[in-house]
Amino acid sequence: SHFVSSPSRIRAMPLLSHQALIVAWAFAALLVIAVELPAAVVTCDEGCVEDTVLLHTKTFGVTREHVKQQKQRSPRRPLACSTAFEHPWCDPSLPLNSRVEMLLGQIRASELPVQIQNDLFPGIPGIERIGLPPYNYIKEDAHGLIAQGQSPSPTIFPQVILTAASFNTSLFTAIGELTASQARYFFEHGYTQLSDNQIGYLPGLLLQSNNNIFRDPRWGRGQEVPGEDPFLTSTYVAAWIKGVQALKGPGGVPLAGSSCKHFMAYSFEGGPTELNTTTGERSAPTGYSELSRHNQNAIIDMRDLSDTYLLAFESCARSGAMGLMCAYNQVNGTPSCGNKAFETDLMRDKWGFDGVIVSDCDSIADMYYLQHWKEAGTDISCGFTGKFVQDHTTEDMLPLLQNAVRRALRVRFKLGEFDSPSKEDRFSLPSGLSLAREAAQQSIVLLKNAEETLPLKRSQKIALLGPLRNATISLLGDYDAFPFEDGVIISPLQGLLDAGASVVVPPGGPEVCSDSYTKVMRPDADVVMIIGGIFGDDKHVPDPDLHPAKSLICQNNCLEAEGCDRYNISWPYGQAQLIDQAASWDMPVILVIVSGGPLDLFKYKDHKGISAILWMGYPGQMGGAAMADVLLGDVSPTGRLPQTFYNGDFVKAASITDMRMRPGTAAGGQIFYTRFDVPYPGRTYRFVNESFVVYPFGFGLSYDSWAYKKGSCECRPTRGCNFTFDVSGAKQRTSAAASVLFFLRPLATSGAWAPSKELKAFTRIQGPSQHVSHSVGAGAFELAGGDGVFHREGGDWTVEIGEPAELTFIVSVAESSWTCH
């Protein structure tokens, strides 16, 4: 065994250029291998920090002094309005609509198609003759701004699924605001492009985030969303928008615009598909399934639409989001990007959405070629094929084009792009590292802690095993800002070392995807810690739609990512063998899981050889530090699962393409990775048969314990119910905190279609004791009917506080009066 005593930090390689994207990703993949070999021990002195700059010098001719000089320059971006009088539409004293119409009136009919065709990378070209700058409506910001190959670098926060586990709306808002502040800085003041040592600027401020429901545990992009529950997701959306659109931009405009994707019912990758970059048409490579996200027809009944799939997007609209991205798939035979009932009737007319609707990239071409549909309610077409829209527009489409450009320009005006700058508008770049660490601390979920194995003492010798023990970029998940120049990613190994733990790193052990296993020697240590899991991205394969065909880790079922669903939730063979062997050593074994979706923990939940289990999602660039903080007891875990951890039998009973939430009979139709000879079990904690559940939604342990004392409740038919109770620390450490979840169980007579229980509120408490007073709205006591309309259900509802329940209240709902006890 090797003792590790000196610290190491892994610094990331910058992206070379847009043209060298594939080469850069290949290099990044090699870097993954270099830093994540299971027996690797990285030791060096502080000079290692400088190696990155030396590498830049040899490769790009960039020195640290050059970077410093560029940061000092920090000029302004090219301005649309250098003064309020440069163009008529630059006058901020005029009404918004008037300014938009003035600018729109200067755009020629021949220029309109170009202004709605957003190439994914360069965006929409400007119109120089009227001073209209180029713009990109597709900028990703789900857990940190994606701005690669630049200095300074944006912060990479925990992946969304993990942040949601904090059940802390203040945290959701804080991360949204900080990432938007970084985006605004890069928009206003620019950054150094490491490929050519030039100043670049963020080309747009409409920031995308994924708000779909984590419907199936195999879905590759479940890591990007707030979880499986509609209420949690809707609350996350509202809090996120509040942060991103905080009125702290120049002159009091929003920092950025928040855009919700993918509208709607997107939760399946399938594929693979290949893109014809000339025509925009997609097709399946020979020998592969023709079913993919690009042509899936999601069949959903009205009840599931209303109480599951639509709620987050209603929250998006009512919270004032400036953007919406429509999905590739169809819903009940109608393409999402051409669905007037959803895009216009619901989002705009009923829920008041007043922003721009952008398509997912090339979905307009999908709609045309694969789905044979020629109507749309979408404003901006994202794509890789630059002339598709121009080639398919006609003169009679002029009013539609003008309206689409009008909506797009309104967003840019709202964000202050056409306001002349003032000296007070200069931004500083906020650091997000401390917030990233705190977010991971609050969100890591403790699932098992037999005999109080955790927290560990620093005097205990830890044998660190598992393929992700020295992981860096594999802690980020997908849609991250790697490669970057001046960011540090703290691995689990490094986090423990920095925290002063005594760590040994035995040689040997499996890789993440190993399909064979060679036994490792029993280590000389006090405790064994295994850092295992799966990958959240494959940087070898830059085109996600080709993952099933070209990604070996996707084919080996150890990747979850855009373009790659898993076909089961089993542990990779080599890792399962390592866990089993370690469990036989008669010493404490701690299993730490890196994943977005669940892995099957049925075998380990009650296994006497596994003492503790910790799920840390993809915890971001400060993940290793936060993990050590929790394991060593510097903070107590407070995270709760935002998703159900199923057992492996679930995927045998539920097809990934079956969109039904409620249980029912076995179904035929589109078959994907499953069989249909068993009853359909339902999905998520709201509906699934409990025999498939290992750890339920909302579950999470702590080193602290709390005593709940029931108080009172008061209800009104028009306002809902307010519940009061006292929470005190029965056993607490420093700065104890907890998330308190409120679940409602409908009356037993509601029928088999009713959810078993639903989350309807949550709050966060801080020790040592707290009096809690929290309300649940009257709408929580309604259920969706078969027509999708919500109706109040009379009778006795059970309100449960906590998971498992710490307190219960009974609310009797009648037409004119409610009682509560």
Summary of the structure (lengths in Angstrom):
residues: 821
radius of gyration: 26.3
end to end distance: 60.9
largest distance: 78.2
contacts: 2986
relative contact order: 0.12
helix: 30%
strand: 21%
